[in-house]
Amino acid sequence: MKTILVKLLRWLTHPIFVFVALQIVWLTMIILWVVWFMSQQETLSKLSSIIGSTSTISPTTGIFTLVIGCVLLGIFLVGTVVLFVFTQIQSSLISQQKSFVSSVTHELRSPLSSLQLSFETLQRHQLPAAVRDKIFSMVEKDLERLSQLVERILIAGRLDRGIIDYKNQQDEIPLRELIQHVAEQQRHMDDSLLQRLKIDCSPDLVIGASRLALSIVLGNLLENAVKYSPAGAPIRVQVTIQEYELWISVEDAGIGLTSSEQRKIFRMFHRSPRAQKAAVPGTGLGLYIVKSIVNSMGGRIWVQSEGVSKGSRFTFALSRECILAS
């Protein structure tokens, strides 16, 4: 039922639907007003006779006509503003989609070029074993990068259509062990990640949730912490039990976020202008996926940052009822 309501709301708020509905409303109201106005023949005749004589015009004569005209004008102006806002939203979305296509193209080109170079090198004869092992390791990393990119795009599409629901998927998860496992998977981005990562979580904490969902959320947050932090800068994962919730935070000492960026950071296709200028790889889907998954799990997520170059702290909260052992 909830999925149907969400789809209906998206359809009703689509810019094209809003535009057509506004035109129908305006046309209907103008026709009704004209029909009503023309039906006031007696009033118009009286007004004409008054104007033709020396009598003063009654203040109430035609007042309803004036009021209705003003109301129609006001509705027209409000409708124009609404139409403008929706047009701006659509324009912004198109711009973000173009940026996404450009980003994905770049993200695909890099590992594909690396794979092509690796295979061309492997075709040469009498390569030392150490060189071959190094090339195979590079190929493995590039294939994993491609797989993650494709999977991320597919997940974003499913989440956007409301196909995936992680709330009813329950696995028994030792949380600290899962965090360490996800960190191991992100080592392809930084071999020193395990050395710079501090995990503040009880080894006895076990929760009931979707292992896949938590892995995707933690993986994306750790990936961002690595991408947007200086090499060797500390990264911290902290788990705290609140009165009604379980909080899991990923904190970095990276480029930070302005207040404007914090409001937009979870939107689909959104990327920080500073990240684009610095040519940091990304598609603008990671944090959108994170927020959608956390919402699907019945939780919430937010970001805190004191400003540019002061790091960021992403925290997502799940119901305390998910704790099985602590």
Buried (B, 14 or more C-beta within 10 A) or exposed (E): EEEEEEEEEEEEEEBEEBBEEBEEEBEEBEEEBEEEBEEBEEBBEBBEEBEEEEEEEEEEBBEEBEEBEEEBEEBBEEBEEEBEEBEEEBEEBEEBEEBBEEBBEEBBEBBEEBBEEBEEEEEEEEBEEEEEEEBEEBBEBBEEBBEBBEEBBEBBEEBBEBEBBBEEBBEEBBBBEBBBBBBEBBBBBBEEBEEBBEBEBEEEBBBBBBBBBBBBBBBBBBBBBBBBBEEEBBBBBBBEEEEEBBBBBBBBBBBBBBEEBBEEBBBBBBBBEBBBEEEBEBBBBBBBBBBBBBBBBBBEBEBEBEEEEEBBBBBBBBBBEBBBEE
